[in-house]
Amino acid sequence: MSVRKSITAAKAALAAIDTKTKSRDVIVKTLRAAGWSSVGSGAFATCMAHKAAPGIVIKVGQVVSSKAWIKSRWQDGFMNYVEATKTTQSRYALKVYHSAWVNELSGGTYVAIVERCQKAKSKAHREAISGIDNATASWGTSWGGRAVCVGLNFLEHVAVYGTLDCHGKNVMVRANGHLVITDPLVLPASR
């Protein structure tokens, strides 16, 4: 199945849900009942995949986390990241096929259809991600025999849209083995 058909299937699944009145958790439960399964989640969002829509996931998120220790410090910056990717081209940028704010619950709930990435498993990938986590400057070093300074330039561009939060769940790998920065931003919590 082509990515275009997968995107169409994902949009149809979302259209079948009254997202304007549903929380992130209810949207996720509804997708699960329609055959979508959770392939990853974090403090703000859950990614859902379906065998009839390979190559993509539906990301359902909310600005304010339900976890108190995060809620008091940070808000989700994913939609800011989506805006950042519109103003630059980088092989490290996540491919976003569709994104929309759907309601104001939990500070704002959004859905996005994005490329499906995998957790980094190779030692080289894990070392690169560890370097990103520890110091953004490590992207300027050689990784896998190739200079990845472009990644550093991309992160510098993205950083103006929020606070960088790069770690193993936010930096993943495409099917072709290239690193992709999937969700690198958080925002200070509103006080």
C-alpha positions as MATLAB code, in Angstrom:
seq = 'MSVRKSITAAKAALAAIDTKTKSRDVIVKTLRAAGWSSVGSGAFATCMAHKAAPGIVIKVGQVVSSKAWIKSRWQDGFMNYVEATKTTQSRYALKVYHSAWVNELSGGTYVAIVERCQKAKSKAHREAISGIDNATASWGTSWGGRAVCVGLNFLEHVAVYGTLDCHGKNVMVRANGHLVITDPLVLPASR';
ca = [
       0.000    0.000    0.000;
       1.291    3.461   -0.845;
       1.799    6.191    1.737;
      -0.953    8.173    0.001;
      -3.441    5.327    0.591;
      -2.260    5.020    4.199;
      -2.841    8.748    4.713;
      -6.323    8.435    3.210;
      -7.094    5.522    5.562;
      -5.873    7.528    8.562;
      -7.926   10.583    7.575;
     -11.002    8.362    7.209;
     -10.431    6.931   10.687;
     -10.179   10.435   12.136;
     -13.243   11.650   10.212;
     -15.294    8.888   11.843;
     -14.600   10.397   15.279;
     -16.208   13.536   16.689;
     -12.798   14.923   17.686;
     -14.209   18.360   18.507;
     -15.662   17.082   21.790;
     -13.305   14.228   22.657;
     -10.221   14.194   24.864;
      -6.947   12.654   23.707;
      -7.710    9.511   25.721;
     -11.177    9.123   24.186;
      -9.817    9.648   20.648;
      -7.159    6.993   21.319;
      -9.777    4.557   22.714;
     -11.980    5.139   19.672;
      -9.070    4.507   17.288;
      -8.192    1.369   19.259;
     -11.778    0.114   18.867;
     -11.409    0.690   15.100;
      -8.352   -1.580   14.943;
      -5.548    0.924   15.527;
      -2.936   -0.026   18.119;
      -0.635    2.077   20.257;
       2.985    1.859   19.093;
       4.342    4.509   21.436;
       3.345    7.127   23.936;
       4.871    9.858   26.011;
       3.896   12.579   28.428;
       1.726   14.401   25.887;
       0.855   12.095   22.993;
       0.129    8.578   21.787;
       1.045    7.199   18.354;
      -1.383    4.754   16.759;
      -0.704    2.384   13.843;
      -2.898    0.110   11.723;
      -1.920   -2.772    9.444;
      -4.114   -1.242    6.722;
      -2.071    1.985    6.873;
       1.614    0.997    6.797;
       4.338    3.613    6.880;
       2.373    6.155    8.913;
       1.034    6.689   12.413;
      -1.682    8.900   13.815;
      -0.301   10.990   16.652;
      -2.926   12.188   19.133;
      -1.683   14.711   21.659;
      -2.601   17.375   24.142;
      -0.718   20.485   25.200;
      -1.071   19.889   28.945;
       0.140   16.549   30.299;
      -2.016   14.538   32.679;
       1.155   13.818   34.688;
       1.353   16.384   37.507;
       5.160   16.623   37.656;
       5.293   17.447   33.932;
       2.168   19.607   33.932;
       3.756   22.027   36.405;
       6.905   22.442   34.265;
       6.287   21.801   30.565;
       3.718   21.850   27.790;
       3.827   19.949   24.522;
       5.705   21.645   21.690;
       4.914   19.190   18.878;
       2.688   21.556   16.896;
       5.418   24.223   17.175;
       7.791   21.624   15.715;
       5.351   21.044   12.844;
       5.493   24.792   12.124;
       9.304   24.712   12.245;
       9.437   21.888    9.696;
       7.393   24.000    7.276;
      10.111   26.652    7.179;
      13.122   24.441    6.475;
      14.128   21.280    4.687;
      16.243   18.686    6.442;
      16.643   14.943    6.188;
      16.361   14.962    9.995;
      12.853   16.469    9.944;
       9.838   14.260   10.584;
       7.544   13.909    7.565;
       4.187   15.384    8.583;
       1.387   14.593    6.132;
      -1.487   16.198    8.049;
      -1.884   18.061   11.338;
      -4.773   19.869   12.974;
      -5.895   21.277   16.289;
      -9.191   19.533   17.014;
     -10.367   21.076   20.285;
      -9.394   23.114   23.353;
      -9.433   20.276   25.910;
      -6.270   19.902   28.040;
      -4.844   23.156   26.699;
      -5.493   22.034   23.134;
      -5.796   18.603   21.555;
      -4.282   17.832   18.161;
      -4.032   15.008   15.665;
      -1.268   14.495   13.145;
      -0.527   11.912   10.491;
       3.229   11.388   10.324;
       5.757    8.932    8.953;
       6.297    5.837   11.070;
       9.765    5.625   12.610;
      11.417    2.965   14.725;
      13.322    3.031   17.975;
      17.073    3.193   17.381;
      18.622   -0.211   17.970;
      22.134   -0.096   16.542;
      25.030    0.966   18.733;
      25.896    3.832   16.370;
      22.321    5.162   16.496;
      22.155    4.889   20.288;
      25.501    6.672   20.660;
      24.370    9.477   18.348;
      21.125    9.880   20.295;
      22.985    9.831   23.604;
      25.203   12.604   22.281;
      22.176   14.630   21.218;
      20.653   14.128   24.643;
      23.823   15.224   26.449;
      24.859   18.104   24.226;
      23.332   19.330   21.010;
      26.833   20.112   19.752;
      27.571   16.387   19.427;
      25.610   16.487   16.158;
      28.590   18.238   14.615;
      30.737   15.138   15.057;
      31.129   12.260   12.663;
      28.608    9.438   12.928;
      28.654    6.325   10.805;
      31.424    7.721    8.624;
      29.344   10.771    7.678;
      29.330   14.268    9.076;
      25.976   15.145   10.563;
      26.459   18.891   11.000;
      23.217   19.361    9.054;
      21.449   17.871   12.072;
      23.002   20.518   14.276;
      21.876   23.255   11.883;
      18.371   21.794   11.864;
      18.201   21.666   15.669;
      19.428   25.257   15.895;
      16.602   26.265   13.538;
      14.014   24.289   15.513;
      15.213   25.571   18.911;
      13.731   29.031   18.299;
      10.264   27.411   18.397;
      10.630   26.049   21.961;
      13.000   24.271   24.344;
      14.905   21.272   22.984;
      13.955   17.931   24.551;
      15.962   15.395   22.549;
      16.198   11.847   23.877;
      15.719    8.262   22.723;
      11.951    8.572   22.308;
      12.205   11.852   20.380;
      15.019   10.870   18.028;
      14.282    7.708   16.067;
      15.244    5.907   12.861;
      13.565    5.692    9.460;
      13.263    2.376    7.630;
      16.331    3.400    5.578;
      18.427    3.770    8.752;
      18.590    7.579    8.799;
      18.077    9.359   12.089;
      14.938   11.466   12.295;
      14.079   13.997   14.970;
      10.475   13.148   15.726;
       9.407   15.453   18.550;
      12.205   17.629   19.963;
      10.327   20.510   21.615;
       8.626   21.369   24.874;
       7.361   24.752   26.032;
       7.440   26.258   29.527;
       4.199   25.593   31.408;
       1.744   28.474   31.593;
       1.665   29.819   35.108;
];
